[in-house]
Amino acid sequence: MKGFRQFKEGQFIVEFALVLPFFLLIVVGGMVDFGFTFNNLLSLQEVANKASQYGAKLAALPGYQQLPFTNAVDASASALIASYCVKIIPSNWSASSFRPTVRIQDVQNGVSGNYRIVVVSAEFDSPVYTAFWATLVKGINGSDKNALTIYAWASYQIPRSGFFQ
């Protein structure tokens, strides 16, 4: 019995040596996927900010200010801003994974008066690279989509025409 006990003491080291690579793969892979997703989130927020700022500047131009605010004018401006969004996405993103939404809306404010804002909301399917986390994401999403959907939005107030005169 004494010889059997000596082997039992080394069992922990053998089991630890077998389990450690898989554990490290899961932990390090999760850190890598989180890092890529967080980088994509920051890039998405930057795209939303730039696009809404572009839209506010576009809508503040004197030619646009003289047009009546109608749904047709807002729709054409929104389409122009959405096309600008697609132009400024990072080069490693596919345009099919990026979905911008632009709206121009009136804001009622009793203190400083009524004004208009450009709101850009965007979503992007950030891919998951490691096999374990990809399987987990597919199970959570309930689909074959191997990506986490991330969202960002930004809004800018359209300057009144007096600022540009």
C-alpha positions in Angstrom: 0.0 0.0 0.0 2.8 2.4 0.6 3.9 2.3 -3.1 0.4 3.1 -4.3 0.3 6.2 -2.0 3.5 7.6 -3.7 1.8 7.6 -7.1 -1.3 9.4 -5.7 0.8 12.4 -4.6 2.0 13.0 -8.2 -1.5 12.7 -9.6 -2.3 16.4 -9.1 0.7 17.5 -11.1 -0.2 15.2 -14.0 -3.8 16.3 -14.0 -2.8 20.0 -13.7 -0.4 19.6 -16.7 -3.2 18.0 -18.8 -5.9 20.7 -17.9 -3.7 23.8 -17.9 -3.3 24.2 -21.7 -7.1 24.1 -22.2 -7.7 26.5 -19.4 -5.1 28.9 -20.7 -6.6 28.6 -24.2 -10.0 29.6 -22.9 -8.7 32.5 -20.8 -6.2 33.9 -23.2 -8.6 33.4 -26.2 -11.3 35.2 -24.2 -8.9 38.1 -23.6 -8.0 38.3 -27.3 -11.7 38.2 -28.4 -12.6 40.8 -25.8 -9.7 43.0 -27.0 -10.8 42.8 -30.6 -14.4 43.5 -29.7 -13.5 46.4 -27.5 -11.4 47.9 -30.3 -14.3 47.4 -32.7 -16.6 49.2 -30.3 -14.3 52.2 -30.0 -14.0 52.3 -33.8 -17.8 52.1 -34.1 -18.2 54.9 -31.7 -15.7 57.0 -33.6 -17.6 56.4 -36.9 -20.9 57.4 -35.3 -19.3 60.6 -33.9 -17.7 61.6 -37.2 -20.9 60.9 -39.1 -23.2 62.8 -36.8 -20.7 65.7 -36.8 -20.6 65.6 -40.6 -24.3 65.6 -40.7 -24.7 68.5 -38.4 -22.2 70.6 -40.4 -23.9 69.5 -43.6 -27.3 70.6 -42.3 -25.9 73.9 -41.1 -24.8 74.9 -44.6 -26.7 78.0 -45.8 -28.2 76.1 -48.8 -29.7 73.5 -46.5 -30.9 76.1 -44.0 -33.0 77.8 -46.6 -34.8 74.6 -47.5 -38.0 73.9 -45.6 -37.6 71.1 -43.1 -39.5 68.3 -44.8 -39.3 64.6 -44.6 -37.9 64.4 -48.2 -35.0 66.8 -47.4 -34.3 65.0 -44.1 -34.4 61.6 -46.0 -31.9 62.8 -48.6 -29.6 64.2 -45.9 -29.9 61.0 -43.9 -29.0 58.9 -47.0 -26.0 61.2 -47.6 -24.8 60.8 -44.0 -25.3 57.0 -44.1 -23.2 56.8 -47.3 -20.5 58.8 -45.5 -20.6 56.3 -42.6 -19.8 53.5 -45.0 -16.9 55.4 -46.5 -15.2 56.0 -43.1 -15.5 52.5 -41.6 -12.2 50.7 -40.9 -10.7 48.9 -43.9 -10.8 45.5 -42.2 -14.6 45.7 -41.7 -17.0 44.3 -44.3 -19.8 46.7 -45.3 -22.4 43.9 -44.9 -21.6 43.7 -41.2 -22.1 47.4 -40.6 -25.5 48.9 -40.4 -25.9 52.7 -39.9 -29.2 54.4 -39.1 -29.5 58.2 -39.4 -32.4 60.4 -38.3 -32.8 64.2 -38.0 -35.2 65.1 -35.3 -36.7 68.2 -33.7 -36.1 68.8 -30.0 -38.5 70.9 -28.0 -36.7 72.9 -25.3 -38.4 75.7 -23.4 -35.1 77.2 -22.2 -33.0 77.7 -25.3 -35.8 77.3 -27.9 -36.4 74.5 -30.4 -33.5 73.0 -32.3 -32.7 70.0 -34.5 -30.2 67.2 -34.0 -28.6 64.6 -36.2 -28.6 61.2 -34.5 -26.5 58.4 -35.9 -26.8 54.9 -34.5 -24.7 52.1 -35.8 -24.4 48.4 -35.2 -21.6 46.1 -36.3 -21.2 42.3 -36.1 -17.8 42.0 -34.4 -16.3 38.5 -35.3 -15.2 36.1 -32.6 -12.0 34.4 -33.4 -11.3 31.6 -31.0 -13.2 28.3 -31.4 -14.4 28.0 -27.8 -15.9 31.5 -27.6 -17.3 31.2 -31.2 -19.2 28.1 -30.1 -20.4 29.9 -27.0 -21.6 32.9 -29.0 -23.4 30.8 -31.5 -25.2 29.0 -28.7 -26.2 32.3 -27.0 -27.3 33.9 -30.3 -29.2 30.8 -31.4 -28.0 31.2 -34.9 -25.0 30.4 -37.1 -23.7 34.0 -36.7 -20.2 33.8 -35.4 -20.2 37.4 -34.1 -21.1 39.7 -31.3 -23.4 42.6 -32.3 -22.1 45.9 -30.8 -24.0 49.2 -30.9 -23.0 52.9 -30.7 -24.8 56.1 -31.3 -23.9 59.8 -31.3 -25.9 63.0 -31.7 -24.9 66.5 -32.6 -27.0 69.7 -32.6 -27.4 71.3 -36.0 -26.0 74.8 -35.5 -28.3 77.7 -36.3 -27.6 79.6 -39.4 -26.3 82.6 -37.4 -23.1 80.7 -36.6 -22.0 80.7 -40.2 -22.7 84.3 -41.1 
